[in-house]
């Protein structure tokens, strides 16, 4: 089970992958990324991740790189990694150029970097018993729909959560609109109806969010995509995060207050199973 890196067409041990210091990802955060995981030797929702990567690259006005090339490189690295439960990190930057805010010439080659590693699973009791979270003010930029590597605000919020002794932080706008987790989307439930933030520039269009909404459609569970405020979060019967590694993670206490009865609710449980069925 070798942990491997891919850098511009070459596969090597991760420690040997070196990127020039003037990479624009390093200088400006001028890079986009994806994270795809496999179950039982198959990458889950690869095509949806590729679609979102294409969206990120288009919005950043990166030089075109064919999705076929990217797909082929991902599958090659995945195969060489030989892991049934792998996490593939994919990062593409605008390339290497002398530091200058203006974009470099369009023929500057993109820098294409990936790693394959075993997934570090969350302890099963977190999924079983639920986790605690805090809310924090959303300090991120205005294009959170683009999956860029500019994640300092996310890292600060996650660290704040850990230092508060909880699992994660939920971003809430200055006006009180509840957005998402630091690396996950958020759903709440009230009287059997789910609510989640609509897709716009303020959240990432999560693949797991999309799969969960699809499961809900199949199972006749109503989902409202609309803004909701801090007060609605506090009054929710249930809350849960969704994400590639997060899967469906129930939150049972937010800002020190129990969510609903303070235990994992029936909708979160049902959707955990629903996701598992999709994976299988
Ligand atoms: N994060 N929102 C944010 C801000 C995220 O960073 C992520 C994913 C999600 C969930 O998206 P998905 O269901 O497609 O994984 C929502 C990845 C896993 C990461 O940063 O590693």
Boltz pocket constraint, residues with backbone or C-beta under 6 A from the ligand:
constraints:
  - pocket:
      binder: B
      contacts: [[A, 35], [A, 180], [A, 181], [A, 182], [A, 183], [A, 184], [A, 185], [A, 203], [A, 204], [A, 205], [A, 206], [A, 207], [A, 208], [A, 209], [A, 242], [A, 243], [A, 244], [A, 245]]
      max_distance: 6.0
